[in-house]
Amino acid sequence: MKLNDIIITLIMFLALLGMAVFLFNIPIGIDTRTFGAWTFGAILVFGIINIAMVVIDSIKRK
């Protein structure tokens, strides 16, 4: 499995976990807004890493 596939899978898993916590109001020990900010930040960071990997890969192929 390529690193790109692993990162996409991790992004989707984080989004699914965040949706489950918000939907079912699962107590996680921190404020809901704080958890949402951490989840959004993690998804954003992994998304930026993924975009950077795609750009680097496209430059290498040229």
PDB file with SEQRES, HELIX, SHEET and CRYST1 records, atoms N, CA, C and O in Angstrom:
SEQRES   1 A   62  MET LYS LEU ASN ASP ILE ILE ILE THR LEU ILE MET PHE          
SEQRES   2 A   62  LEU ALA LEU LEU GLY MET ALA VAL PHE LEU PHE ASN ILE          
SEQRES   3 A   62  PRO ILE GLY ILE ASP THR ARG THR PHE GLY ALA TRP THR          
SEQRES   4 A   62  PHE GLY ALA ILE LEU VAL PHE GLY ILE ILE ASN ILE ALA          
SEQRES   5 A   62  MET VAL VAL ILE ASP SER ILE LYS ARG LYS                      
HELIX    1 AA1 LEU A    3  PHE A   24  1                                  22    
HELIX    2 AA2 THR A   32  ARG A   61  1                                  30    
CRYST1    1.000    1.000    1.000  90.00  90.00  90.00 P 1           1          
ATOM      1  N   MET A   1       0.847  -1.172   0.000  1.00  0.00           N  
ATOM      2  CA  MET A   1       0.000   0.000   0.000  1.00  0.00           C  
ATOM      3  C   MET A   1       0.898   1.242   0.000  1.00  0.00           C  
ATOM      4  O   MET A   1       1.844   1.340   0.781  1.00  0.00           O  
ATOM      5  N   LYS A   2       0.588   2.165  -0.871  1.00  0.00           N  
ATOM      6  CA  LYS A   2       1.381   3.381  -0.976  1.00  0.00           C  
ATOM      7  C   LYS A   2       1.067   4.334   0.175  1.00  0.00           C  
ATOM      8  O   LYS A   2      -0.005   4.275   0.778  1.00  0.00           O  
ATOM      9  N   LEU A   3       2.014   5.200   0.462  1.00  0.00           N  
ATOM     10  CA  LEU A   3       1.847   6.167   1.544  1.00  0.00           C  
ATOM     11  C   LEU A   3       0.648   7.074   1.294  1.00  0.00           C  
ATOM     12  O   LEU A   3      -0.061   7.444   2.229  1.00  0.00           O  
ATOM     13  N   ASN A   4       0.425   7.429   0.046  1.00  0.00           N  
ATOM     14  CA  ASN A   4      -0.705   8.275  -0.309  1.00  0.00           C  
ATOM     15  C   ASN A   4      -2.025   7.606   0.068  1.00  0.00           C  
ATOM     16  O   ASN A   4      -2.930   8.266   0.578  1.00  0.00           O  
ATOM     17  N   ASP A   5      -2.141   6.306  -0.179  1.00  0.00           N  
ATOM     18  CA  ASP A   5      -3.357   5.575   0.169  1.00  0.00           C  
ATOM     19  C   ASP A   5      -3.555   5.517   1.680  1.00  0.00           C  
ATOM     20  O   ASP A   5      -4.682   5.612   2.166  1.00  0.00           O  
ATOM     21  N   ILE A   6      -2.474   5.362   2.413  1.00  0.00           N  
ATOM     22  CA  ILE A   6      -2.559   5.315   3.873  1.00  0.00           C  
ATOM     23  C   ILE A   6      -3.028   6.659   4.425  1.00  0.00           C  
ATOM     24  O   ILE A   6      -3.838   6.701   5.351  1.00  0.00           O  
ATOM     25  N   ILE A   7      -2.523   7.753   3.863  1.00  0.00           N  
ATOM     26  CA  ILE A   7      -2.909   9.083   4.336  1.00  0.00           C  
ATOM     27  C   ILE A   7      -4.377   9.350   4.044  1.00  0.00           C  
ATOM     28  O   ILE A   7      -5.088   9.879   4.898  1.00  0.00           O  
ATOM     29  N   ILE A   8      -4.842   8.995   2.854  1.00  0.00           N  
ATOM     30  CA  ILE A   8      -6.257   9.182   2.522  1.00  0.00           C  
ATOM     31  C   ILE A   8      -7.136   8.366   3.460  1.00  0.00           C  
ATOM     32  O   ILE A   8      -8.166   8.854   3.926  1.00  0.00           O  
ATOM     33  N   THR A   9      -6.738   7.130   3.740  1.00  0.00           N  
ATOM     34  CA  THR A   9      -7.498   6.283   4.659  1.00  0.00           C  
ATOM     35  C   THR A   9      -7.542   6.895   6.051  1.00  0.00           C  
ATOM     36  O   THR A   9      -8.584   6.864   6.706  1.00  0.00           O  
ATOM     37  N   LEU A  10      -6.430   7.448   6.510  1.00  0.00           N  
ATOM     38  CA  LEU A  10      -6.377   8.075   7.822  1.00  0.00           C  
ATOM     39  C   LEU A  10      -7.266   9.316   7.884  1.00  0.00           C  
ATOM     40  O   LEU A  10      -7.932   9.545   8.894  1.00  0.00           O  
ATOM     41  N   ILE A  11      -7.286  10.114   6.824  1.00  0.00           N  
ATOM     42  CA  ILE A  11      -8.152  11.294   6.773  1.00  0.00           C  
ATOM     43  C   ILE A  11      -9.611  10.884   6.881  1.00  0.00           C  
ATOM     44  O   ILE A  11     -10.372  11.475   7.648  1.00  0.00           O  
ATOM     45  N   MET A  12      -9.998   9.881   6.121  1.00  0.00           N  
ATOM     46  CA  MET A  12     -11.391   9.435   6.140  1.00  0.00           C  
ATOM     47  C   MET A  12     -11.765   8.832   7.500  1.00  0.00           C  
ATOM     48  O   MET A  12     -12.884   9.022   7.974  1.00  0.00           O  
ATOM     49  N   PHE A  13     -10.834   8.108   8.123  1.00  0.00           N  
ATOM     50  CA  PHE A  13     -11.103   7.531   9.436  1.00  0.00           C  
ATOM     51  C   PHE A  13     -11.277   8.624  10.486  1.00  0.00           C  
ATOM     52  O   PHE A  13     -12.166   8.530  11.332  1.00  0.00           O  
ATOM     53  N   LEU A  14     -10.436   9.662  10.442  1.00  0.00           N  
ATOM     54  CA  LEU A  14     -10.576  10.772  11.382  1.00  0.00           C  
ATOM     55  C   LEU A  14     -11.906  11.495  11.198  1.00  0.00           C  
ATOM     56  O   LEU A  14     -12.555  11.865  12.176  1.00  0.00           O  
ATOM     57  N   ALA A  15     -12.307  11.695   9.957  1.00  0.00           N  
ATOM     58  CA  ALA A  15     -13.585  12.345   9.691  1.00  0.00           C  
ATOM     59  C   ALA A  15     -14.742  11.490  10.201  1.00  0.00           C  
ATOM     60  O   ALA A  15     -15.691  12.013  10.786  1.00  0.00           O  
ATOM     61  N   LEU A  16     -14.669  10.184   9.983  1.00  0.00           N  
ATOM     62  CA  LEU A  16     -15.717   9.282  10.457  1.00  0.00           C  
ATOM     63  C   LEU A  16     -15.784   9.273  11.982  1.00  0.00           C  
ATOM     64  O   LEU A  16     -16.874   9.284  12.554  1.00  0.00           O  
ATOM     65  N   LEU A  17     -14.643   9.253  12.633  1.00  0.00           N  
ATOM     66  CA  LEU A  17     -14.601   9.280  14.090  1.00  0.00           C  
ATOM     67  C   LEU A  17     -15.198  10.582  14.628  1.00  0.00           C  
ATOM     68  O   LEU A  17     -15.974  10.565  15.583  1.00  0.00           O  
ATOM     69  N   GLY A  18     -14.838  11.686  14.023  1.00  0.00           N  
ATOM     70  CA  GLY A  18     -15.383  12.976  14.442  1.00  0.00           C  
ATOM     71  C   GLY A  18     -16.880  13.056  14.251  1.00  0.00           C  
ATOM     72  O   GLY A  18     -17.587  13.590  15.105  1.00  0.00           O  
ATOM     73  N   MET A  19     -17.376  12.530  13.135  1.00  0.00           N  
ATOM     74  CA  MET A  19     -18.823  12.528  12.886  1.00  0.00           C  
ATOM     75  C   MET A  19     -19.551  11.669  13.915  1.00  0.00           C  
ATOM     76  O   MET A  19     -20.622  12.048  14.389  1.00  0.00           O  
ATOM     77  N   ALA A  20     -18.983  10.521  14.263  1.00  0.00           N  
ATOM     78  CA  ALA A  20     -19.623   9.637  15.245  1.00  0.00           C  
ATOM     79  C   ALA A  20     -19.692  10.307  16.614  1.00  0.00           C  
ATOM     80  O   ALA A  20     -20.706  10.207  17.306  1.00  0.00           O  
ATOM     81  N   VAL A  21     -18.622  10.985  17.003  1.00  0.00           N  
ATOM     82  CA  VAL A  21     -18.612  11.668  18.304  1.00  0.00           C  
ATOM     83  C   VAL A  21     -19.665  12.765  18.337  1.00  0.00           C  
ATOM     84  O   VAL A  21     -20.380  12.906  19.329  1.00  0.00           O  
ATOM     85  N   PHE A  22     -19.769  13.535  17.275  1.00  0.00           N  
ATOM     86  CA  PHE A  22     -20.756  14.610  17.240  1.00  0.00           C  
ATOM     87  C   PHE A  22     -22.180  14.075  17.118  1.00  0.00           C  
ATOM     88  O   PHE A  22     -23.090  14.605  17.756  1.00  0.00           O  
ATOM     89  N   LEU A  23     -22.386  13.049  16.323  1.00  0.00           N  
ATOM     90  CA  LEU A  23     -23.727  12.523  16.076  1.00  0.00           C  
ATOM     91  C   LEU A  23     -24.319  11.850  17.308  1.00  0.00           C  
ATOM     92  O   LEU A  23     -25.485  12.066  17.639  1.00  0.00           O  
ATOM     93  N   PHE A  24     -23.520  11.040  17.983  1.00  0.00           N  
ATOM     94  CA  PHE A  24     -24.026  10.285  19.123  1.00  0.00           C  
ATOM     95  C   PHE A  24     -23.687  10.920  20.467  1.00  0.00           C  
ATOM     96  O   PHE A  24     -23.971  10.344  21.517  1.00  0.00           O  
ATOM     97  N   ASN A  25     -23.081  12.106  20.436  1.00  0.00           N  
ATOM     98  CA  ASN A  25     -22.732  12.858  21.645  1.00  0.00           C  
ATOM     99  C   ASN A  25     -21.942  11.985  22.618  1.00  0.00           C  
ATOM    100  O   ASN A  25     -22.280  11.878  23.797  1.00  0.00           O  
ATOM    101  N   ILE A  26     -20.899  11.373  22.107  1.00  0.00           N  
ATOM    102  CA  ILE A  26     -20.053  10.480  22.900  1.00  0.00           C  
ATOM    103  C   ILE A  26     -19.162  11.325  23.811  1.00  0.00           C  
ATOM    104  O   ILE A  26     -18.451  12.205  23.327  1.00  0.00           O  
ATOM    105  N   PRO A  27     -19.188  11.073  25.124  1.00  0.00           N  
ATOM    106  CA  PRO A  27     -18.313  11.843  26.018  1.00  0.00           C  
ATOM    107  C   PRO A  27     -16.854  11.421  25.838  1.00  0.00           C  
ATOM    108  O   PRO A  27     -16.515  10.247  25.982  1.00  0.00           O  
ATOM    109  N   ILE A  28     -16.009  12.381  25.525  1.00  0.00           N  
ATOM    110  CA  ILE A  28     -14.603  12.062  25.267  1.00  0.00           C  
ATOM    111  C   ILE A  28     -13.662  12.751  26.240  1.00  0.00           C  
ATOM    112  O   ILE A  28     -12.447  12.572  26.156  1.00  0.00           O  
ATOM    113  N   GLY A  29     -14.200  13.527  27.151  1.00  0.00           N  
ATOM    114  CA  GLY A  29     -13.370  14.150  28.173  1.00  0.00           C  
ATOM    115  C   GLY A  29     -12.937  15.570  27.869  1.00  0.00           C  
ATOM    116  O   GLY A  29     -12.390  16.246  28.741  1.00  0.00           O  
ATOM    117  N   ILE A  30     -13.171  16.041  26.643  1.00  0.00           N  
ATOM    118  CA  ILE A  30     -12.864  17.437  26.318  1.00  0.00           C  
ATOM    119  C   ILE A  30     -14.117  18.072  25.726  1.00  0.00           C  
ATOM    120  O   ILE A  30     -15.060  17.380  25.344  1.00  0.00           O  
ATOM    121  N   ASP A  31     -14.108  19.377  25.658  1.00  0.00           N  
ATOM    122  CA  ASP A  31     -15.240  20.118  25.112  1.00  0.00           C  
ATOM    123  C   ASP A  31     -15.468  19.741  23.651  1.00  0.00           C  
ATOM    124  O   ASP A  31     -14.522  19.435  22.924  1.00  0.00           O  
ATOM    125  N   THR A  32     -16.718  19.765  23.232  1.00  0.00           N  
ATOM    126  CA  THR A  32     -17.058  19.376  21.865  1.00  0.00           C  
ATOM    127  C   THR A  32     -16.388  20.286  20.843  1.00  0.00           C  
ATOM    128  O   THR A  32     -15.903  19.813  19.815  1.00  0.00           O  
ATOM    129  N   ARG A  33     -16.358  21.570  21.112  1.00  0.00           N  
ATOM    130  CA  ARG A  33     -15.714  22.500  20.171  1.00  0.00           C  
ATOM    131  C   ARG A  33     -14.210  22.249  20.088  1.00  0.00           C  
ATOM    132  O   ARG A  33     -13.617  22.344  19.014  1.00  0.00           O  
ATOM    133  N   THR A  34     -13.611  21.933  21.208  1.00  0.00           N  
ATOM    134  CA  THR A  34     -12.178  21.632  21.210  1.00  0.00           C  
ATOM    135  C   THR A  34     -11.897  20.384  20.390  1.00  0.00           C  
ATOM    136  O   THR A  34     -10.957  20.347  19.596  1.00  0.00           O  
ATOM    137  N   PHE A  35     -12.720  19.362  20.591  1.00  0.00           N  
ATOM    138  CA  PHE A  35     -12.547  18.136  19.816  1.00  0.00           C  
ATOM    139  C   PHE A  35     -12.747  18.409  18.328  1.00  0.00           C  
ATOM    140  O   PHE A  35     -11.997  17.899  17.495  1.00  0.00           O  
ATOM    141  N   GLY A  36     -13.748  19.205  17.996  1.00  0.00           N  
ATOM    142  CA  GLY A  36     -13.986  19.550  16.598  1.00  0.00           C  
ATOM    143  C   GLY A  36     -12.813  20.295  15.988  1.00  0.00           C  
ATOM    144  O   GLY A  36     -12.443  20.060  14.838  1.00  0.00           O  
ATOM    145  N   ALA A  37     -12.233  21.194  16.767  1.00  0.00           N  
ATOM    146  CA  ALA A  37     -11.076  21.941  16.275  1.00  0.00           C  
ATOM    147  C   ALA A  37      -9.883  21.016  16.048  1.00  0.00           C  
ATOM    148  O   ALA A  37      -9.188  21.137  15.039  1.00  0.00           O  
ATOM    149  N   TRP A  38      -9.641  20.091  16.983  1.00  0.00           N  
ATOM    150  CA  TRP A  38      -8.539  19.133  16.822  1.00  0.00           C  
ATOM    151  C   TRP A  38      -8.774  18.222  15.627  1.00  0.00           C  
ATOM    152  O   TRP A  38      -7.853  17.959  14.854  1.00  0.00           O  
ATOM    153  N   THR A  39     -10.002  17.739  15.472  1.00  0.00           N  
ATOM    154  CA  THR A  39     -10.315  16.860  14.343  1.00  0.00           C  
ATOM    155  C   THR A  39     -10.155  17.601  13.023  1.00  0.00           C  
ATOM    156  O   THR A  39      -9.543  17.087  12.087  1.00  0.00           O  
ATOM    157  N   PHE A  40     -10.708  18.812  12.947  1.00  0.00           N  
ATOM    158  CA  PHE A  40     -10.593  19.596  11.725  1.00  0.00           C  
ATOM    159  C   PHE A  40      -9.134  19.914  11.419  1.00  0.00           C  
ATOM    160  O   PHE A  40      -8.707  19.844  10.267  1.00  0.00           O  
ATOM    161  N   GLY A  41      -8.378  20.260  12.444  1.00  0.00           N  
ATOM    162  CA  GLY A  41      -6.961  20.556  12.247  1.00  0.00           C  
ATOM    163  C   GLY A  41      -6.177  19.355  11.744  1.00  0.00           C  
ATOM    164  O   GLY A  41      -5.321  19.483  10.868  1.00  0.00           O  
ATOM    165  N   ALA A  42      -6.475  18.182  12.305  1.00  0.00           N  
ATOM    166  CA  ALA A  42      -5.782  16.969  11.862  1.00  0.00           C  
ATOM    167  C   ALA A  42      -6.126  16.643  10.416  1.00  0.00           C  
ATOM    168  O   ALA A  42      -5.248  16.294   9.626  1.00  0.00           O  
ATOM    169  N   ILE A  43      -7.406  16.757  10.070  1.00  0.00           N  
ATOM    170  CA  ILE A  43      -7.817  16.500   8.688  1.00  0.00           C  
ATOM    171  C   ILE A  43      -7.165  17.509   7.749  1.00  0.00           C  
ATOM    172  O   ILE A  43      -6.724  17.149   6.658  1.00  0.00           O  
ATOM    173  N   LEU A  44      -7.101  18.765   8.167  1.00  0.00           N  
ATOM    174  CA  LEU A  44      -6.487  19.807   7.345  1.00  0.00           C  
ATOM    175  C   LEU A  44      -4.996  19.554   7.140  1.00  0.00           C  
ATOM    176  O   LEU A  44      -4.488  19.701   6.028  1.00  0.00           O  
ATOM    177  N   VAL A  45      -4.299  19.179   8.197  1.00  0.00           N  
ATOM    178  CA  VAL A  45      -2.860  18.908   8.091  1.00  0.00           C  
ATOM    179  C   VAL A  45      -2.602  17.730   7.164  1.00  0.00           C  
ATOM    180  O   VAL A  45      -1.736  17.802   6.292  1.00  0.00           O  
ATOM    181  N   PHE A  46      -3.355  16.636   7.349  1.00  0.00           N  
ATOM    182  CA  PHE A  46      -3.164  15.480   6.483  1.00  0.00           C  
ATOM    183  C   PHE A  46      -3.542  15.801   5.039  1.00  0.00           C  
ATOM    184  O   PHE A  46      -2.933  15.272   4.110  1.00  0.00           O  
ATOM    185  N   GLY A  47      -4.539  16.659   4.843  1.00  0.00           N  
ATOM    186  CA  GLY A  47      -4.904  17.068   3.491  1.00  0.00           C  
ATOM    187  C   GLY A  47      -3.801  17.872   2.824  1.00  0.00           C  
ATOM    188  O   GLY A  47      -3.516  17.680   1.642  1.00  0.00           O  
ATOM    189  N   ILE A  48      -3.184  18.767   3.570  1.00  0.00           N  
ATOM    190  CA  ILE A  48      -2.080  19.564   3.028  1.00  0.00           C  
ATOM    191  C   ILE A  48      -0.887  18.674   2.703  1.00  0.00           C  
ATOM    192  O   ILE A  48      -0.231  18.855   1.677  1.00  0.00           O  
ATOM    193  N   ILE A  49      -0.608  17.710   3.582  1.00  0.00           N  
ATOM    194  CA  ILE A  49       0.477  16.761   3.308  1.00  0.00           C  
ATOM    195  C   ILE A  49       0.181  15.971   2.044  1.00  0.00           C  
ATOM    196  O   ILE A  49       1.074  15.738   1.229  1.00  0.00           O  
ATOM    197  N   ASN A  50      -1.069  15.558   1.881  1.00  0.00           N  
ATOM    198  CA  ASN A  50      -1.454  14.797   0.693  1.00  0.00           C  
ATOM    199  C   ASN A  50      -1.282  15.628  -0.577  1.00  0.00           C  
ATOM    200  O   ASN A  50      -0.773  15.127  -1.579  1.00  0.00           O  
ATOM    201  N   ILE A  51      -1.696  16.877  -0.542  1.00  0.00           N  
ATOM    202  CA  ILE A  51      -1.540  17.753  -1.708  1.00  0.00           C  
ATOM    203  C   ILE A  51      -0.059  17.945  -2.027  1.00  0.00           C  
ATOM    204  O   ILE A  51       0.332  17.924  -3.194  1.00  0.00           O  
ATOM    205  N   ALA A  52       0.760  18.130  -1.002  1.00  0.00           N  
ATOM    206  CA  ALA A  52       2.200  18.290  -1.222  1.00  0.00           C  
ATOM    207  C   ALA A  52       2.801  17.034  -1.847  1.00  0.00           C  
ATOM    208  O   ALA A  52       3.655  17.126  -2.729  1.00  0.00           O  
ATOM    209  N   MET A  53       2.358  15.862  -1.395  1.00  0.00           N  
ATOM    210  CA  MET A  53       2.867  14.615  -1.968  1.00  0.00           C  
ATOM    211  C   MET A  53       2.468  14.468  -3.432  1.00  0.00           C  
ATOM    212  O   MET A  53       3.257  13.989  -4.246  1.00  0.00           O  
ATOM    213  N   VAL A  54       1.252  14.876  -3.769  1.00  0.00           N  
ATOM    214  CA  VAL A  54       0.802  14.802  -5.163  1.00  0.00           C  
ATOM    215  C   VAL A  54       1.612  15.751  -6.034  1.00  0.00           C  
ATOM    216  O   VAL A  54       2.014  15.388  -7.139  1.00  0.00           O  
ATOM    217  N   VAL A  55       1.856  16.964  -5.547  1.00  0.00           N  
ATOM    218  CA  VAL A  55       2.638  17.937  -6.316  1.00  0.00           C  
ATOM    219  C   VAL A  55       4.063  17.429  -6.519  1.00  0.00           C  
ATOM    220  O   VAL A  55       4.596  17.511  -7.625  1.00  0.00           O  
ATOM    221  N   ILE A  56       4.676  16.911  -5.473  1.00  0.00           N  
ATOM    222  CA  ILE A  56       6.040  16.387  -5.593  1.00  0.00           C  
ATOM    223  C   ILE A  56       6.081  15.210  -6.552  1.00  0.00           C  
ATOM    224  O   ILE A  56       7.009  15.090  -7.351  1.00  0.00           O  
ATOM    225  N   ASP A  57       5.077  14.338  -6.478  1.00  0.00           N  
ATOM    226  CA  ASP A  57       5.022  13.181  -7.372  1.00  0.00           C  
ATOM    227  C   ASP A  57       4.846  13.610  -8.827  1.00  0.00           C  
ATOM    228  O   ASP A  57       5.449  13.022  -9.725  1.00  0.00           O  
ATOM    229  N   SER A  58       4.019  14.637  -9.064  1.00  0.00           N  
ATOM    230  CA  SER A  58       3.816  15.096 -10.441  1.00  0.00           C  
ATOM    231  C   SER A  58       5.075  15.776 -10.991  1.00  0.00           C  
ATOM    232  O   SER A  58       5.348  15.692 -12.189  1.00  0.00           O  
ATOM    233  N   ILE A  59       5.837  16.445 -10.132  1.00  0.00           N  
ATOM    234  CA  ILE A  59       7.088  17.063 -10.574  1.00  0.00           C  
ATOM    235  C   ILE A  59       8.114  15.993 -10.924  1.00  0.00           C  
ATOM    236  O   ILE A  59       8.853  16.138 -11.898  1.00  0.00           O  
ATOM    237  N   LYS A  60       8.166  14.923 -10.142  1.00  0.00           N  
ATOM    238  CA  LYS A  60       9.115  13.841 -10.408  1.00  0.00           C  
ATOM    239  C   LYS A  60       8.803  13.114 -11.710  1.00  0.00           C  
ATOM    240  O   LYS A  60       9.717  12.626 -12.375  1.00  0.00           O  
ATOM    241  N   ARG A  61       7.542  13.035 -12.081  1.00  0.00           N  
ATOM    242  CA  ARG A  61       7.156  12.307 -13.297  1.00  0.00           C  
ATOM    243  C   ARG A  61       7.458  13.084 -14.565  1.00  0.00           C  
ATOM    244  O   ARG A  61       7.522  12.491 -15.642  1.00  0.00           O  
ATOM    245  N   LYS A  62       7.644  14.386 -14.470  1.00  0.00           N  
ATOM    246  CA  LYS A  62       7.897  15.198 -15.668  1.00  0.00           C  
ATOM    247  C   LYS A  62       9.285  15.077 -16.149  1.00  0.00           C  
ATOM    248  O   LYS A  62       9.650  15.700 -17.146  1.00  0.00           O  
TER     249      LYS A  62                                                      
END                                                                             
